Amino acid sequence: MISLVIPVYNEEEQLPVLLNHLEKVSAGNISEIIIVDGGSNDGTAEVVKNFEKTVYINSEKGRAIQMNKGAQAANSDILYFLHADSLPPEEFDKLILEQVEKANKAGCFQMKFDKDHWWLNLMGWLTRVNHISCRGGDQSLFVEKELFEKIGGFDESYKVYEDNEIVKRLYEQNQFVIIKSWLTTSARLYEKLGVWKTQLLFVEIYWKRRFGATAEELYTHYYRRLNS
């Protein structure tokens, strides 16, 4: 069975969309859905009460912190981390278990955006490639709990780029597979900032990290550009 961990902050609109979707597409291998709330001040907590198998946990804000807290509370040997605005494919849980049975201890899905734009379509197409430069948190992440604990979980010093950082360590363990089914994620940040401004921001964060920027420097740059 799989423990699904969803970090949230003010997701009263998107969370019911995701939870309804999970009910429809799951093959029945989810033992629990752990919603880890980083201090929402909307109706997120009330949404959770309407769905079965959900566990609601309060947490300090920060996706790495929230996902680690969800992992600690999980009762299954397989963890699946999912963003609130990403919708996994049909029978996603069955597909994950099939990979685990093949001794693939970590991985993600191919990803496409819910917006038709040639650049976003290209970015989605590249997620089929099993290379670290093609990875991102919106693709979701499954990982055996034993391996997750072995590598120390998410690095909580990262307030942005936390998904890429843990994936890098999983690649170093030679443990990462791409499941050839499509997860659909929201392009809401691209719609808010514009496609090119958003893509430039992601490129800047990527190269700053490659050239040794600290977690705090990445966070400062990200939110300065986000609010400019």
Disulfide bonds with the S-S distance in Angstrom:
none
